[in-house]
């Protein structure tokens, strides 16, 4: 069984398919506690609301929607029972869906790397969680995957720059720099990209927080 916090349809607010219609499956439970977390309602299993659902339950919901893009998010989706999560993704692939996994960068992505688009956060210093990053994940990513750096200060931007250079990320994957909503002016990121001549690095804004109330759920 899989712990589902919520299921809904909206446009994809971030990632490589930003602006496109998608079905979101948000799983409950996370192993990190980022300083800027915007899904606290799905993090702690003792307080989070969730329903245990089977793979078939989730597939049935998705099939009813008539939408091909699927986003598995959280919390941290890779904390779910691996056999069940793999079964869900493999069934979705067999039925022609396109699957994105939004993961926090602390858990090995290897079992999933060939069956889904991986959207991996790398937690920067101001998140308070960088020590938990699974650095070997950066070697498993493919060209269609994403490394997303959520930045709240110039210190974060500088650390992201170091990693982009050291790991040669722009040669391997899509790279996004995203501001913590309400903490870092997106213009500061644009200026930084220009200053460092960061080719193939994109500014990423959270569309759902621009279009709707930043605290709104299910959008």
Secondary structure, DSSP 8 states (H G I E B T S, - for coil): -EEEEEEEEEE--SSTTTTSEEEEEEE---S---TT-S-GGGT-TTT---EEE-HHHHHHHHHHHT--EEEEESS-GGGS-HHHHHHHHHHHHHTT-EEEEEE-SSS--GGGTTTSEEEEE---GGGT-GGG--TTHHHH--TT-EEEEEESSHHHHHHHHHHHHHTTGGGTSEEEEEE-TTTS-HHHHHHHHHHHT-TTEEE---HHHHHS-TT-S--
